[in-house]
Amino acid sequence: MLLSFLVYTTTASALAWLGWHANAREQRVMSAGGSQLPFYCWEIVASIILFAIVAGARYKTGYDHIAYLSQYIQMCNKGHFTRNDYEIGFVLISKCFALVKAHEFFYFAFWGALQVGLFYFAFRNNKFLLPWLALVIMLGGYFVGWMNTMRQVVAECAFVAMIPACKGRTSYLWLSCVSLVLALIHASSLLIPLYLGLMIALRKVKLERNVMIAVWVGCIALGIYPFWIKALSFLPALLDHTMMHKYGDMLASLTSGEVRHFNWGPGRIMELVSQLMLLWYYPMLKKHYSDNAHFHSFYCLAFVGMCMGNLLINTSHYLLRPIEYLTLLQGVVVAYALCAFWETKRFVQLAVLSLVSLGVIYVAVIKAVYVPTDTNTPYLYNIIFCHR
């Protein structure tokens, strides 16, 4: 437990300092008549390298991570995966590492660097957010999920990078083509054009705080017992004709009435408090970021993600996985809110949002130690070089 606390806290602090330094240095350069720092400035390069080291050194943390590790070892030893439904792009990249017998540390470090590199690229012109994003990623529970749903998160981070770039019909078309390439890493990226189209449509929508809160509460209520899931009985047959056909059988049991029940523990309560704060302070955030070209896009999609997440929470993670593209954006909006509270000296709000949004990893680690489950937890940090 102490190792986990140390690694997450130290990494978050170092990444936050690097982000702060990049922004401060850029402001000094621009004040002297210079231009913005390039994306490949030394602070961001150092951030990517540090994140990659921490990501690569993780060992057997989480069911998916264990599966990826065993499959990569199989590829190194036998030249192929035993699992035959990985996308061809992922297979080819993995084979390149296996051909040179690269240690699994470098394999996972590569994927971690690709993820955070794409994510940071989205905010290359908004470096003031980097320190807050670093804290949210490491302490908000996102990091542990990134290395478990590894392939999909590459596509998710690419999606985040696409949002500032999607400015009209032409950019939408070429970004949709990019999503087809990303499907070679994870098939779920075929949803990106849908989400980008939704973003374009929502740009013209005027959000009202009371309406958003009412919709949010309604989704929570409907998600407590999702009896409405039977209305999705057409989905399994539809998915049989797509690259995501493997989810068809999984959804069939859900539409027949087999649902799960998510416990209302500290983590769930913290998430809801965080979401409520983002909704309640929307008017202030909107005013504070009135000159920011991309805040509204991030916020609209994050709101849809909040509602869908609460609506589907008692169904299956196979239904939640596609909307992780949107729920990831909640972390982006949290970073915007933390920054706004700091700049406007709303220190009480800053403390509360920090507690419920940046305390996630600490609560999860304590729970993993004192309330263990039968499944392998992704939250406890183990170092690969201590085991192999």
N, C-alpha and C positions, 0 to 999 in steps of 0.2 A: 504493500500500500504506500509506504513512504517513497519507494522508487517511482511509483506512478505519479504521486504528487510532485516530486522533484522534477521529473522529466517534463510533465505538462506545464508546470508553472515556469520553469526556467526557459523552456522553448517559447512559450507565449510571451514572456518578458523580453527575450532577445529579439523575437520577430517584431514585437511592438516598438522596441527601441530603433530597430533598423528602419521600420516604416516611418517613425517620427523623424529620424535623421534625414531620410530621403526628402520628406516634405519640407523640413526646415531648410535644408540646403537648396532645394529648388526655389523656395521663396526668396532666399538671399540672392541667388543668381538672377532671378527675374527682377528683383528690386534694383539690381545694378544694371539693368537693361539687357540681360541675357534672355535665353529662351528656356522652355521646360527641359528638365532632365530627360534623357531617353529612357525607354523601358529597361534597357540593359545597363542602367547605372549600377555601381558596385553594391549599393544597399539592397537592391532587388535581387541581384545575382546571389549575394550572400544569403538572403532570405530563402531563395529557392534551394540552395545547397544545404542549408541548415534543415529545412523541412524534409528534404530528400534523405538526409542522414538519419533523422529521427524516424521517418517512415520505413526506411530500409532496415533499421536495427530492430524493429518489432518482431517478436517471435511467438507464433501460435497464440494469437490473441483474437478470438472470434472464430466462429465456425467457417465462415467464408474464407478468412485469411488462411486457416489451416488447409482448406481445400485447395486454394491457389498454390500454397507451398508444396503440398504433396504432388499436385499436377506438374509443377515446374521441376521438381526432383525426378519425376517420371520422365519428363521430356529430356532432361539431361542424361538419364541412364538408358532410356529406350528409344529416344528420338521422336516420341509422339505422346500426346495426351491420352489418358484412358477415357476421359470424357470427350464425346464426339460432337457436342453441340456448341462449342465455342466458335465465335465469329472468325473468319479467315484472317483478318488483319491482326487480331490478337494472337492467333496461332503463329503467324509469320514472325511477329516481333518477338514472341517468346522463343521461337526456334532460333532466332539470331543470337539471343543470349545463351541458349543451351549449346549452340555450336561451338562457342568459345569457352564453354564450361564456366560461365560467370557465376560467382557466388550469389546465392539468393539475396544477399544484402543489396547488391547492385541491381538486381532485377526489380525488387520492390522499391528501391530508391529511384529508379527511372520512372516508375509509374507515379510515385509521389511528386517528383519534380515536374512531370507533365501536368499533373492536376493543378498544383499551386501556381505553376507558370501561366497556365491558361486563365486561372482565376484572377491572378494579379494583373494580367494583361488587360482585363476589363476596366481596371481602375488606374491605368497608367497616366491618365490626365486628371485624376482626382486623388492624388497621393495623400491628401489630408485624411482619407479614410483608411489608409493602410495600417496604422497602428491599431485601430479599433477592429478592423477585419481580422488581424492576427490574433487578437484576444478572443474574438468570437469563434474563430476556427478551432483554436487549441482548447479553449475552456468551455465552449458552448456545446461540446459533444460531437462536433462535425468531423474532427480529425479521425476519431476511431471508426466512424462510418465510412470515411473515404477509403480506407485501406481494406475494408470488408467488401463493400460494393464497388470494387476497384474499377472495373471496366466501365460501368455506367457513370461513375463520378467523372471520368475523363470527359465523357460526352456532356455531363451536367456543367462542368467548368467551362467547356467550350461554348455551351449555350449562354452562360453568364457573360462570356466575352463577346458573344454575338449581339447582345441587347443594345449596347451603345452604338454598334455598327449598323443596326437595322433602322434606317432613316426613311426609306421609301420603297417603292415597288422594285426598283432595280436591285437594291441591296437585299431585299427580301428574297428575290429569286436566286441570287448567287449564294446567299447564306443557306437557302434550302438545299442547294447542290452540295454545299459543304456537309450538311447533315447526312446526306446519302453516303459520303465518304466515311463519316463517323460511324455509320451503321456497320462498317467493317470491324469496328472495335466493340460496339454494343448495339444491338438491333433497336433498342428503345429510342435511339436518336432520331428514328423516323417520326417521332412525335414533335420534334423541334419546330418544323414548319407550322404545325398546329398552334404551338405556344407562341411563336413569333407573330402569327396572324392574330391571335387573341390579344397580344400586347398592342399591336397596331390599332385594333378596334377599341381597346380600353383607353388609349391615349386621349380620345375625345370625350370620355365619360367624366362627368363632374362627380367626385365622390363626396358623400355626406356622412359625417361621423355617426349620427344616430342610426341611419339606415344600415351602415356597415356593421355596427354593433348588433342590431336586430338580426341581420342575416347570420352573423357569427354565432349568436346564441342559438338560433334555430338549427344550425348545423350541429352544434354540440348536442342539442336535445335529440335530434334525429339520429345522431351517431351512437347514442347510448344503447339503443337496440335497433339495429338496421334491418327492420322487417321489409323495407322497400327494396332490398337487394335482389329479391326475386324478379323484379322488373328488368333486371339485366340478363335474363336467361338467354337472350340472343347473342351475347358476347362470345361464349365458347365456340359456336359455329362460325362466327365471323373471324375469330383469331386463327382458326384452322387454315385460313387462306392467306395468312401473313407470315412474316419472319418471326412473329411472337406466338406461333402456334402451340408452343410447349405450355403456355399459360392457360390454354383452353380447358384442359382436364382439371387444372387447379381451381378454375373459376366455377366449374360445373358443380362442385360440392358446395360452394358458397351460395349459388343461386337456388340450391335445393334446401337451404335453411341452416346449414352448418356454419355458425359464426362464432367468433371468440369474444371474450370479455376482457377489456383492458382495465387493469387496476388503477384506482385513483390514489397513487402514491405521491411522494414529494416531487418527483420529476414531472409528473403530469400537471400538478398544481402550478409548479414553476413555469411550465410552458404556457399555461392559460393566462397567468398573470402577465407574462411577457407580451403575449398577444394582445391582451386588453390594454396594456400601456401603449402599444403601437397604434391601436385604434383610437384610444382616448386623446392622445396627443397628436393625432394626424393634422388638425388645423395648424398647430404650432410648427410642426415639421414641414408642412406645405409652404408656410410663410418663410421659414428659415431657408429652405432650399428652392425658393422661387426662381433663382437664377441658375439652378442646376438642371441641365438638359435631360438627365436620365433618372432623377429621383422618382418622378411620377410613374415611369415604366416599371421600375423595380417594385415600387409600392403596390401598384395594381396587381401585378402577377403574384406578389407575396400574399396579398389579401386572398386571392383565389386559392393559393396553396394552403393558407390557414383554414379556410372554410372546407376545402376538400379533405384535408388531413383530419379534421374533427368529424367530418361526415363518415369517413371510411375507417376510423381508428379501430372499430370493433369488427372489421371484416377479415382481411388478410393482408400480410405484408406484400403479397403479389399484386394487390390492387393499389397499395400505397406506393410501391416502387415507381410506377410511371409518373406520379405527381411529385416525386422527390426533386424533379427539375424546378418545381415551384416552391416547395418547402425549403429548399436551400436558400432561396431568396429572402426568407424570413431573417436569416442570419445577416444578410446584406442590409436589410432595413434596420435591424437592431444596431448595426454599426453606425448607420446614419443617425439613429436616435441618440446613441451614446455620445457621439460627436456633437450633436446639437445641444444636448443637455450640458455638456462641458463648456461649450462656447457661450451659452446663454446663462451660465452660472446657476443652473437648476440642479444643485448638488444633491438634494433629497431624491429627486427623480433619477438622477444618475446612479445613486447608491442602490436604490430599489431595483432598477433595471439591471444593474451589474450583478446584484445578488441572484436574481432569478434567471439571468441569461448566461452569466459567466461562472455561476456556481454549479452548473450542470455536471461537469466532469467530476467534481469533488463528491457530490452526492452519489453519482453512479459508481465511483470507486469504493466508497464506504459501503454501499449496498452490495457490491460484488464480494466484498470481504466478509461482511457480517450477515448478509442474507444470500448465501450462494444458491445458485440454481444448478440443474443437471447439465445445462448447456454451457459451452465454453464462453466465458464473458470476453467481450472485446475491449473492456475498459482497463483491465490491469495490464500494465506495461512490463513485458519481459524482454530482455536483451538477447538477441540471437547469438552473439559470440560467447555468451555464458552457457549455451546449450549445445552448440555444434562446433 
